[in-house]
Amino acid sequence: GDDYAAKLFTAYGKMANTPARQLVENELIRTYMALGKTNKAINFLEKKVQKDNDLAAAKMLVPTYIGRSDFKSARSMLTLIPQEGQENTNYYSFNNIMLSLAESGKNLFQADSIQRLHSHFRGSPLQMFLHRPYKQALPFFLF
């Protein structure tokens, strides 16, 4: 439980920025979530964004904030996503729509027109949701 999380955190702090460190990071976040320590997971990701300007952490936090109705933080984190490259552009567009809907008290299925969402992407909203960044981050969304 908590001892395991503490050991992971200690190991993480001592590791160089390698794929192994990413695996420890993922396990640490999963462990925090399994222990019901969502705020610790969020704080960990926020520090990664602040300290390392970590784009993957920012991408995990945006839908987390939306799910918690923390729209100001979601909007702030969303502005950190660069508008370069198809993946980032699609991510930004999709989450901007989701945030706008949430701010107006709606969800994807209550949108005025699903066709409007389709026009923002090459694929459907569901395909965008299952696009690589979401497929990887989905287990970590901290609603």
GIJOUR-V154000 format. One record per residue. N is the residue number from 1. RES is the residue in one small letter. BURIAL is b if it has 16 or more other C-alpha atoms within 10 Angstrom, else e. Layout:
n-><N;N>
res-><RES;RES>
burial-><BURIAL;BURIAL>
This chain:
n-><1;2;3;4;5;6;7;8;9;10;11;12;13;14;15;16;17;18;19;20;21;22;23;24;25;26;27;28;29;30;31;32;33;34;35;36;37;38;39;40;41;42;43;44;45;46;47;48;49;50;51;52;53;54;55;56;57;58;59;60;61;62;63;64;65;66;67;68;69;70;71;72;73;74;75;76;77;78;79;80;81;82;83;84;85;86;87;88;89;90;91;92;93;94;95;96;97;98;99;100;101;102;103;104;105;106;107;108;109;110;111;112;113;114;115;116;117;118;119;120;121;122;123;124;125;126;127;128;129;130;131;132;133;134;135;136;137;138;139;140;141;142;143>
res-><g;d;d;y;a;a;k;l;f;t;a;y;g;k;m;a;n;t;p;a;r;q;l;v;e;n;e;l;i;r;t;y;m;a;l;g;k;t;n;k;a;i;n;f;l;e;k;k;v;q;k;d;n;d;l;a;a;a;k;m;l;v;p;t;y;i;g;r;s;d;f;k;s;a;r;s;m;l;t;l;i;p;q;e;g;q;e;n;t;n;y;y;s;f;n;n;i;m;l;s;l;a;e;s;g;k;n;l;f;q;a;d;s;i;q;r;l;h;s;h;f;r;g;s;p;l;q;m;f;l;h;r;p;y;k;q;a;l;p;f;f;l;f>
burial-><e;e;e;e;b;e;e;b;b;e;e;b;e;e;e;e;e;e;e;e;b;e;e;b;b;e;e;b;b;b;b;b;b;e;e;e;e;b;e;e;b;b;e;b;b;b;e;b;b;e;e;e;e;b;b;e;b;b;b;b;b;b;b;b;b;b;b;e;b;b;b;e;e;b;b;e;b;b;e;e;b;e;e;e;e;e;e;b;e;b;b;b;b;b;b;b;b;b;b;b;b;b;e;e;e;e;e;e;e;e;e;e;e;e;e;e;b;e;e;e;b;e;e;e;b;e;e;b;b;e;e;e;b;b;e;e;b;e;e;b;b;b;e>
